[in-house]
């Protein structure tokens, strides 16, 4: 079949009878070219016409993708990453993940660019980026403690975050849209508008921050205790936080999403806090719903 199809060929291609093809052309609905008294139909134009007339499920293209792929954007957590890798290996459903930060992840869900947002910001911040026209479910995975990671040999006198407010300190920063970046700003003294330390980065994961400190590219940063231990760093607890997954209500009943969430909750509930320092799993599976704020 050539790039330019005849009426008979396009009828077969679209699984229509020739009379219907002529009718669509006469009504101006089906694009065609008149050449030497015959109708010709460029294949790529017909393909575009079919695409524009394709009706997607109510949850849109992302809902259709969910049949075989989960797209997750948002915050970094090594335990979540490890568990999703196990899910993919055991259930043969790939999870495409992008570490853009909590707030950017929620925005991606609201704009239809992700099925799930991993986040650890409060509900006020979630609501500001949440979808304006549909419900959003928040599923708690665990409570984790973030703290200062530092080299005990280079900076042994650190007892609080304010001890780092010196021009000589190279502080490993995270991306602006991350929950960790917001946590650092919240924990700084009210009198500090701009930290005196020298920022290096930004880094996109807790382990990246830990490795930067380990290799001497930075003196300190904020992350989870597990990352500090992996890199052989000192750790000073700062604040506990609940880590959640934000999922639009339209996706929660989809078999792929149900399978994914059941797998995560099951794995985490069987994990003992003693095995992973800085984590508590008593909240795993708890759910709440955020409805759009009336205008």
Secondary structure, DSSP 8 states (H G I E B T S, - for coil): --SEE-HHHHHHHHT--HHHHHHHHHTT-S--EEETTEEEEEHHHHHHHHHHT----TTHHHHHHTTTEEEEEE---HHHHHHHHHHHHHH--EEEEEE--HHHHHHHHHTTS-SEEEE-S-HHHHHHHS-SSS-EEEEEEEEEEEEEEE-TTT-TT--SGGGG-STT-EEEEE-TTSHHHHHHHHHS-TT-SS-SSEEEEEESSHHHHHHHHHTTS-SEEEEEHHHHHHHT-EEEEEEEEEEEEEEEHHHHTSHHHHHHHHHHHHHHHTS-GGGSTTEE-TTTT-EEEE-----
